[in-house]
C-alpha cells in the first residue's frame, strides 16, 4: 500500500517534469549544470579537454595527425558551414531555430575535433557552453587559429 501511494505521488511529478523538459526552451539550471557536468566528464575521457587540478598529470603531446583525417574533418566542416548558411537564409524552414541550434552544436563539436588535430588549445568552459553568445568568441578564436595554421573549409 505504501509503495502504491508513493508511485501515485511521484508519477505526476515525473510525467509533468518530462513534458516540461520537452516543451520548455529554457530548461531549469539544475538540468543545464548536470548536462554540462556529463559533457565535461565525457570530453575529459575522450581527451578533448584537459582535467584541472594539481593531482592530475598533464596530457602527453599527440603525434602528428593522419592527413586523411584532417581532410575529412575539413570537408565535414565545410558541409556544416554551408548547411548553417542555408538554414539562416531560408525563412520557410520547418523548426528553423531548432535546426540551427543542432547544426551549430555539430559544428562546434567538429571544430573542437579540428582543434585537437591541429594542436590548438581549447577553452574547456567555453567549449562546453551549449550555444549562443557565450560560445561565439571562443568559436571565432578557434576558427582564426585553424585558419592561421592553414586550415580551410
N, C-alpha and C positions, 0 to 999 in steps of 0.2 A: 504494500500500500504506500509506503514512504517513497519507494522508487518511482511508482507511477505518479505520485504528486510532484516529485522532483522533475520528472520528464515533462509533465504538462506545464510546469513552471518555466523550464528552460527552453522548451520547443519554440514558443513565440519569439523569445529573445534571439535565438539562433536564426530563425526564418526572417524576421524583420531586419536583423543585422546584416544577413546575407543580401537581402534585397536592397538595403541602403548602400551596401558596398558596390553593388552592380549599378545602381542608379546615380549615386552622387558623383559629381565631377571633382569635388574636393573631399577626399577621404579624411577620416579623423587622423590626427597627428600620431597617435599610437600605432596605427597601421603603417603610416609612412615611415616611422622610425624602425619598426620591425622589418619592413621590406628593405630599407637601406642597410640594416644590420645583416640581413641574409645575403644581400647582394655583395656587401663588403667581404663577408666570410668566403663566399664563392669566388670572388675576384682574388682574394689572398691565396686560396687553394690553387687557383689556376696560374698564379704568378703574375697577374696583370698589375697589381699594386703591391707596394712594399708594406710589410707589417711595421707598425710603430711600436716603440718600446725598447728599453735598454737590454732586455734579456734575449732578444731575438737577433740572430746573426744576419748580416746584410746578404742580399741575394748575389749569387755569383754572376759575373758578366756572361751574357749569352753569346753563343757562337754566331758567325755570320749567317743571316737567314738565306733560305733557298730562294733563288731569283724567281722561280716559278710561283712560289707562294706570294712573293712581293707583287708579281704581275697580277695574280688572281685577286689579291686584295685591292689593287688599284682599279681593276676592271669593275669589281663589285662596288667600290666607292663611286665610280663614275655612273653606274646604273642607278644607284640610290640617289645620287645628287640630281640626275635627270628626272627621276620619279618625284622627288620633292619639288623641283621646279614646276613640273606639270600639274601637281596637286595644288600648288599655290596659285596657279593661273586659272584653273578650271573652277568656275563658281557653281557648277551644277553637279559636282561630285557628291555622291551619297556618303554621308558621315565623313565629310571632308576633314573636320578637325581631328577626329579620332585617327584617320588615316595619316594625317600629317604627323601627329604625335608618335604613332607607331613607326613610321618611316624615319623620323628624326631619332628615335631611340635606336633603331637598327643602324643608322648612320653613325651615331655616337659610339656604339659598340664596335663597329668596324673601324672607326677612327682610332679607338684605343688599341685595337689589334695592329693597325698600321704603325702606331707609335711604338708598340712593343717591338715590331720587326725592325724599325728604323733606329731604335735606341733612344727615342725621345722620352724624357721623364713625363709621367702623367700625374697630375694632381689628384690624389685619391678622393678627396672630399668633393671636388667639382665633377669628377668622373662618375660619382655615384648620385649626383643630383638628377632627378628624374627627367625634367625638361624645363624649358622656359628661360627666363632672363638670367638665372643663376648659372646656367650652363654655357651661355653664349660667349663670354670672354675666354673661357678655357677652350672651347671648340675653335675659336678664332686663333688662339695661340698655337694649338696643335696643328691646325691647317698651315699656318705660317712656317712652323718648324719643319713640317714634312715638305713643303714647297721649297724651303731653303736647302733641303737635303736632296733635291732632285725628283721628288715625287710629283706626279701629275695625274689628274683624273678628270 
